[in-house]
Amino acid sequence: MTFTFRPLALTAMALAFAAPVAAQDAAPAEQAAEVTGEAAPAMTPDQYIGNPEYMLNLDLSTGGRVVIQLYPNVAPNHVARVKQLARAGFYDGVKFHRVIDGFMAQTGDPTATGQGGSELPDLEAEFNPTPHLRGTVSMARAQAENSANSQFFIMFQPRFTLDRNYTAFGRVVSGMQYVDAINRGEPPAVMSRMVQVSVAADDKPVPPAAMLTEAQPAPAAPQIGIDELNAPIR
């Protein structure tokens, strides 16, 4: 799955994170919506900012935990999908298969080819005015607008041409240094990976440090020079 970009006027929007508040679970409203078949009302910041039910933990092979604040107010279906896949263990071990320096790191494809996804149906776009700033987390898709499924990307630097063209659904609030350390390439020679992905409310501990390390390529064969070829056999 590759990005398709169309020129778009720059969108300027200040993004401020409110101080964490006591967790307020919106599950009753969501359950009521399922029963009635009506869309749940948009959530307010005090319902999701700092609420562990709407925080995603990415434990990366680059050394530590990345915490993402999810935005169910602007992309409720995408947030629900990512949480569902995280809780099913779908993302555990999945690699970053497309990483462009100064742009973004893309993951969420278990085949690590850019062509894979989950067995769940594709999502309808939830384009919104959330700007694609450093640390913004957004859903990847094919050329069709309603083709997002499981792949997502994390921004290294702002790219406002993506605004309202891709569904932004969260932003990194801590551990960005581990995102910065993801190996670059299309694909990278050695792919960094998500060792464990979990919803913060599930309180999964960070894996042992020995698991949060990159797989190293096999060492290169030593160069054999003329001296070695002429050396006597011992």
PyMOL commands that set and color helices and strands:
alter all, ss='L'
color gray80, all
select helices_A, chain A and resi 27-36+45-48+52-54+76-87+160-162+176-180+200-202+209-211+226-230
alter helices_A, ss='H'
color red, helices_A
select strands_A, chain A and resi 55-60+65-70+98-100+104-107+136-139+152-155+168-174+194-199
alter strands_A, ss='S'
color yellow, strands_A
deselect
rebuild
show_as cartoon
